[in-house]
């Protein structure tokens, strides 16, 4: 949750658009390759990876649409902006990933009871090695974009692609074992991958729900914001800090205790100093300061 350097709207839009289009492009390329090899091999593990890529493409398209909405400036009907569209995209990703996990799990159980020999196993290994290389390149781009924009949608997308690395490596092992006669290895790995995907879906869904329900920012952020406010000269005390997150924006409300004999102008100036002190540490935060006389 480290603060990102402020970006102008144009820079942010270009970075988010680049990340989403790259995600869609990688997913579509892998879909074509995996579908071709799966039809030749019949591997459950490869089917799991194919379905996962289909879900990646769907989720990335949802991300693209959601980010376009989230980038819209605040308007009369949405005074706090449209940032929660990113959390909605994360929730949609969770649903997509859960569906793929259930489908792969059922197929793995079916094939475990009735194992079948695999064809074109080494071609499948080649496709998975290419998938790993493409995924690593995409993750490097997403990491840069998340660091600059703090996008919830891109962060959720990157979480899923990180899990793909482990999944792809396990599929390579499953294909090799199945090729050398371990008949049920492909099914067992497919079931394990389905469970792992399901765990990732729960993680993404819970994160998105916390944002949609205006969950407080992390304790270390809150503690540091209070410290920054207390360090402003003239502030007697600070209390009742409330925080929430909406896309790349944070919202903070805080009560500061000031001497009761200050003039209105002096109290206002001190309140502005508190706001600027907090924003110096968290430039993505919109801070509202309430002054209480002591």
N, C-alpha and C positions, 0 to 999 in steps of 0.2 A: 504493500500500500504506500510505497514511497512516493513523494510528490514528483510529478513530472514537470519538466520545463514548459512554461506556457506556450501554446501554439496558436497561431491565428487560425480562423475557421477554414481558410483555404488549404493550409498545410495539413490540418487534421483530416479534412475530407479526402485529400489526395492519399494520405497514408492508409486510411481505413478502406478506401476504394481499392487501392493496390492490394492490400492484404486479402480482401474478400474475393476479388477476381482471381488472385493467385490460388486461393483455396479451392474455388470452383474449378479452375483449370486443371489443377493436380488431381482432384477427385474424378473428373470426367475422363482424363487420360488413363488413370488406374482402372476405372470401370471397364473401359474397352479392353485393356490388356488382361485383366483378371477374368472377365467373362469369357474371353476366347480360350484361355487355358483351362478354366473350370469345365467348360463343355467338353474338352478333350480328356480331362483327368477324372472328373467326378469327385474331387476331394471335398470333404465337408469343411476342412479348415480353410481351403481356398474359397469355398462358398461363403464362409463366415467373413472372410476378408472382402469379398465382392459386395456382400450386403452392407458391410461397414462403409465401404466406399460410396455405395448408393446413398446411405444415410449422410455421409459427409457432404455429398453434393447437395442434397436437399437442405441440410442444415446451413450450408454456406450460402445458398440462395436466399434462405430466410434471413440470414445475417445481413446480406447485401441490402435487402428491402428494409430491414429494421434499422440499419445504420443510416440509410437515407432519411428515415423519419427522425431518428435521434439527432441528426445534424441540423434539423430545422431550428431556427431561433425561437425563443419564447414568443407567444402571441397572446391575444386576448383570451382565448379559451384554454391556454396552457401556460399560465404565468410562470411556472417553474421549469419550462422547457419540455422537451420530448425525450429526455435521456432514458427513461424507463423502458423505451422500446427495445433497448439492448438487452435488458433483463428478460423481457418477453421472448426475445430470440433465444436466449439461453434456456428458457423453460421449454420452448419448442424443440430445441436440440435434445434436451433430456427425454422428451417423448419419442423422438425419432430413434435415439440410441436404445431406449428400452425396448421398442418394437423390434429392432434388429437383434438384440440379445435374446429375446424370447424365441424368435424364428430360428436362430442358429442353435439354441439349446434344444429345441424340439427335433431339428434335423440331426443333431449329434446323437441324441438318445436313440432315434430310429436307426441310424447307421451303426451304433454301438451294438444293438441287438442283432443286426443283420449286416455284418461287415462286407465290403466289396473291394476287390483289388483296384489299385489306382493305375492310371495310364498317364504318360507324359509328366511324371513326377519332377524330373530335372528341369523341364520347361517351367513348371510352377516355381521351382526354387529360383530360377533366373528372374521371373517376374517379381517375386517377393524381394529379391536383392535390389531390383530397380525401384520398387516401392519404398524401401528403406532410404535410398539415396534421395528420392524426390521428397519424401516426408521431412528429412533432415533439412533440406534447403528451404522448404516452406516454414518449418519451425523457426529457423534463424530469422526469416523475414517477420514472422508473427511476433517473435520476441522483441524485435526492434520496435515494431508498431505499438505493442502493449506498453513498452517502456516509455514511449513518447506520448501516448494518448490515454493510457489507463482504461482502455475500452473493455467493458465486461463481456461483450459479445465475442471479440477476438480472443480474449483470455479463455473463454469457455471453449472456443474452437481449438485453440492451441492445446488445451488440456486433453481433448479427445485425440488429437494427432500425436501427442506424446505417448498416449497409451497404445497407439498404432505401432510404434516402434517395437515394443515388447511383443505385441501380437504378431507382427510380421516375422520377428525372429523365431517365435514359437512355431509358426506355421512352417518355416523352413525345416526345423527339427522334426516336426510331425511328418512332412513329406519324405524326408530322408529315412526315418524309421519305418514308415509304411512301405517304402520302396524295398527295404531290406527284410521285409517279412513280418514286421510287427503290425498285424492286421488292424488292431483297434486303436493304434496310436493316433491316427488322424481324427477319429471320433472323440477320443478322450481330450485331445488338445482343443478340438472344436468346442466341447462343453466348457472346458476351462476358460477359453477365450470369451464365451458367452457370459459367464459369471463375472469375468473381469470387466467386460463392457457394461454390464448392468450396474456394477459398483460405480463406474465412472458416471453413468447416467444419474444415479442418485446424488452424487457429489455436485454435478452441474445444476440439477434441479433445485437442490436445497440452497445453493448459493443464489440462484435467480430469485427464489421465493423470499429469501432474507432481504434482498434489495427491494422487491416489490412491496414488502411489508414494512419498509422504512426501518430496518434494523440499524442499530447504532453502529458507528464506525468503531474500529478496533480500540481496545483500552489504551494502547500506547499512543494512539493518535489523540484520543480524548485527554489523556494526562498531559501530553506535550502542549496541546492547545490551551489548557488551563494554566500551565506554567508560563506560557508566552503572555497570557493576559495578566497574570499576577505581577509579572516583571515590569509592567508599564508604570512609570513613576506617577504617583497620585492615586493609584488604585488601592483601595483598602482591602477588598475581598472579591472573590469570584465564586458563583454558584449556578446551579441549574443549567448546566451545559446540555444541549440537545443537538444531536447530529443525525444526518442521514445521507444516503448516496443516491444519485440519479445520473446514470451514464458516467460521463467524465466529470460531472459536477458534484461537489460536496456542499451540503448546507449545514450551517452551524448557527445556533442561537444560544446566547450566553447572557447572564445577568452579572453586572459588575457593581460593586458597592463603592460609592464616591462620597466625599465630604458633602454634607447637606447645605453648606453655606456657599457652594459654588454658584456662579451665575449660569444661566442657560447656555451661553456661548462656551463657557469653560467646561461645563459638563459634556457638551456636544464634542468639543475638541478632544477631551479625554477618551470618549467613546470611539472616536475616529482613530485615535492612537491604538486602542485595543484591537479594533478591526484590522488595521494595517499590520500590527504585530503578529496576529494569527495568520493573516494571509501571506506574511513573509515566509512562514514555514509551510503553508499549504496554499499555493497560489490558485489551485482549482476550487477553493472553497468560497462560497458566498456567506458572509458573516453578518449576522444581525445582533447588535449589542443593545441590551436594555439596561438603562441606568437606574440604580436604586440609591436614594439618599440615605446617608448614615448620620 
